[in-house]
Amino acid sequence: MLKLCRLFSSSRKELTGKFMPEKIVNCTDALRLGCSNLQYSTGSTDLMNSGRTYAEFSIYKGKAALSMAPILPKFTKMDSGISRVDKRGVVLLKFMPAIGTRKYDWEKKQFFALSAIEVGSLISLGPTESCEFFHDPSMKSSLEGQVKKTLTVSPMGNDGGYFFGLNVLNSVEKKTERFSVPVSKAEFAVIRAACGFVLPHIMGWDQVIRPQMESSNNNQVKQREVKLDPDFEWGR
């Protein structure tokens, strides 16, 4: 019995090490752990302190890396007690240039936030279709026009994948940064499924539907309880 307990304990530790990896800090660690395309920030201290969970889907290629993660909308409560969307959610793309084999310069990363409509355009692309988005981070301010970002998604021929290209023009520093990440057919299938899943969440619709569903489910449970209650039936 003692040997069996020790064997079970050691097996449990091995399984825990396999399915609960430590925080991935670079692409090499991700490949070693068998999850090169998916990166999780699993720092237990951060999660315990902030109460937030963060996960992103990452694609590492020779010239650059691409990561994406959903950013939920922010709500504000009005005087009437009704909550409304104050800041819309997005799917945030992050591009990082390569500085060596499986090494990327995180300090030179560039962001591009996709709105709900832009997400719809992305996931509805056909095999031969492409899309292009233009962003000015300082639009409607005194800094408008200083930085311009262009995201282009175009097909890679007959492979079924797409090129994700980002150009960042900085007129103040007089420089242009370019990122290009080839996304395979399988990787784009993950992007399509993930973006389709989070679309109602970045719109805030889940916050509208969930309370209604919970209220409806509670009412159904109460009705069933009343209908099946034998004491209630005999007391009629």
C-alpha positions in Angstrom: 0.0 0.0 0.0 2.8 2.4 0.9 4.5 1.7 -2.5 1.3 2.4 -4.3 0.8 5.8 -2.5 4.4 6.8 -3.4 3.9 5.8 -7.0 0.6 7.8 -7.2 2.3 10.8 -5.7 5.2 10.7 -8.1 2.9 10.2 -11.1 0.7 13.2 -10.0 3.8 15.4 -9.8 4.8 14.4 -13.3 1.4 15.1 -14.7 1.3 18.4 -13.0 4.6 19.4 -14.5 3.3 18.4 -18.0 -0.1 20.1 -18.0 0.7 23.1 -15.8 3.9 24.6 -17.2 5.7 27.5 -15.7 5.5 31.0 -17.3 6.8 31.0 -20.9 9.3 33.8 -21.3 10.4 33.2 -24.9 9.8 31.1 -28.1 12.4 28.5 -27.1 10.5 27.7 -23.9 7.3 27.5 -25.8 8.7 25.0 -28.3 10.2 22.9 -25.5 6.8 22.7 -23.8 5.0 21.7 -27.0 2.9 24.9 -27.4 4.9 27.0 -29.8 1.8 28.8 -31.2 0.0 29.4 -28.0 1.4 31.6 -25.2 -0.1 32.0 -21.7 1.0 34.4 -19.0 0.6 32.1 -16.0 2.6 34.0 -13.3 0.7 32.8 -10.2 1.8 35.9 -8.2 0.3 38.3 -10.8 -2.9 36.4 -11.0 -3.2 36.2 -7.2 -2.6 39.9 -6.8 -4.6 41.3 -9.7 -7.4 38.7 -9.9 -7.1 38.9 -13.7 -6.3 36.2 -16.3 -4.4 37.0 -19.5 -3.9 34.6 -22.5 -2.8 35.4 -26.0 -2.4 33.4 -29.2 1.1 33.8 -30.6 2.7 32.9 -33.9 6.5 32.9 -34.2 8.1 33.2 -37.6 11.5 34.0 -39.0 11.2 37.8 -39.4 8.6 38.7 -36.8 6.1 37.4 -34.3 2.4 38.0 -34.1 0.3 37.8 -30.9 -3.3 38.5 -30.4 -5.7 38.8 -27.4 -9.2 40.1 -26.7 -9.6 43.3 -24.7 -13.1 43.5 -23.2 -15.2 46.7 -23.2 -15.4 49.0 -20.3 -18.8 49.9 -18.9 -20.0 53.0 -17.0 -23.0 53.2 -14.8 -25.5 56.1 -15.5 -27.6 58.0 -13.0 -30.6 55.9 -14.0 -28.7 52.7 -12.8 -28.3 51.4 -16.3 -24.8 50.4 -17.4 -23.6 51.2 -20.9 -20.5 50.7 -22.9 -18.0 53.5 -22.3 -15.1 52.1 -24.2 -15.6 49.4 -26.9 -13.6 46.2 -26.8 -11.1 45.2 -29.4 -8.9 42.3 -30.5 -5.4 43.6 -30.0 -2.7 42.5 -32.4 1.0 42.8 -31.3 3.9 42.6 -33.7 7.5 42.1 -32.6 10.6 42.1 -34.9 13.0 39.2 -34.8 16.6 39.9 -33.6 17.9 36.3 -34.0 16.9 32.7 -34.2 13.7 32.4 -32.1 14.5 35.7 -30.5 12.3 38.8 -30.6 12.7 42.4 -29.6 9.7 43.0 -27.2 10.7 46.7 -26.7 10.1 47.5 -30.4 6.6 45.9 -30.4 3.8 47.6 -32.3 0.1 47.3 -31.6 -3.0 47.3 -33.9 -6.5 47.2 -32.3 -9.2 45.6 -34.4 -12.8 46.8 -33.9 -15.8 44.5 -34.1 -16.4 45.5 -37.8 -12.7 44.9 -38.6 -12.8 41.5 -36.9 -15.8 40.7 -39.0 -13.9 41.6 -42.2 -10.9 39.5 -41.1 -12.8 36.3 -40.3 -15.0 36.5 -43.4 -12.1 36.5 -45.8 -12.3 34.1 -48.7 -9.2 32.1 -49.9 -8.4 34.7 -52.6 -9.6 37.8 -50.7 -7.6 40.4 -48.8 -8.3 43.3 -46.5 -6.6 46.5 -45.4 -7.1 48.8 -42.4 -5.8 52.3 -41.7 -5.4 53.6 -38.2 -4.2 57.0 -36.7 -3.7 56.5 -33.0 -4.0 60.3 -32.4 -7.0 60.9 -34.6 -9.1 64.0 -33.6 -6.2 65.4 -31.5 -3.4 67.9 -32.0 -1.1 65.0 -32.8 -3.2 63.7 -35.7 -1.2 62.5 -38.7 2.1 62.0 -36.9 1.8 58.2 -36.7 -0.1 56.2 -39.3 -0.6 52.4 -39.2 -1.6 50.2 -42.0 -2.5 46.5 -41.5 -2.8 44.3 -44.6 -4.0 40.7 -44.7 -3.5 39.1 -48.1 -3.6 35.4 -49.3 -0.4 33.4 -49.7 -1.3 31.7 -52.9 -2.6 28.1 -52.9 -1.5 27.3 -49.4 -4.7 28.6 -47.8 -2.8 30.9 -45.5 -2.4 34.7 -45.3 0.3 37.3 -44.9 -0.2 39.7 -42.0 1.7 42.9 -42.7 1.9 46.0 -40.6 3.5 49.3 -41.7 4.0 52.1 -39.1 4.9 55.5 -40.5 6.2 57.9 -37.9 6.5 61.4 -39.5 8.0 62.9 -36.4 10.9 60.5 -36.1 11.0 60.1 -39.9 11.0 56.4 -40.0 8.9 53.5 -41.1 8.7 50.1 -39.4 7.5 47.1 -41.3 6.4 43.7 -40.0 5.4 40.6 -42.0 4.2 37.4 -40.6 3.1 34.4 -42.8 0.1 32.7 -41.2 -0.6 29.1 -42.2 -4.0 27.7 -43.0 -4.2 25.9 -39.6 -3.1 29.1 -37.7 -5.7 31.2 -39.5 -8.3 28.6 -38.7 -7.5 29.2 -35.0 -7.7 32.9 -35.5 -11.0 32.7 -37.3 -12.5 30.5 -34.6 -11.1 32.5 -31.7 -12.2 35.9 -33.1 -15.7 34.5 -33.9 -16.0 33.4 -30.3 -14.9 36.7 -28.7 -16.8 38.9 -31.1 -20.0 39.2 -29.0 -17.8 39.7 -25.9 -15.8 42.7 -27.2 -19.2 44.2 -28.2 -20.5 43.7 -24.6 -23.4 41.6 -25.7 -22.6 38.8 -23.3 -23.2 41.3 -20.4 -26.6 42.0 -21.8 -27.7 38.4 -22.5 -26.2 36.6 -19.4 -28.5 38.3 -16.8 -31.5 37.7 -19.0 -30.6 34.0 -19.4 -30.0 33.6 -15.7 -33.3 35.2 -14.8 -35.1 33.0 -17.3 -33.4 29.9 -16.0 -34.3 30.8 -12.4 -37.9 31.3 -13.4 -38.0 27.9 -15.2 -36.6 26.1 -12.1 -39.2 27.8 -9.9 -42.0 26.7 -12.2 -40.7 23.1 -12.3 -40.5 23.1 -8.5 -44.1 24.3 -8.1 -45.4 21.9 -10.7 -43.7 18.8 -9.2 -44.3 19.7 -5.6 -46.6 16.9 -4.2 -47.6 19.0 -1.2 -48.8 21.8 -3.4 -50.8 19.3 -5.5 -52.5 17.7 -2.5 -53.2 21.1 -0.9 -55.2 22.4 -3.9 
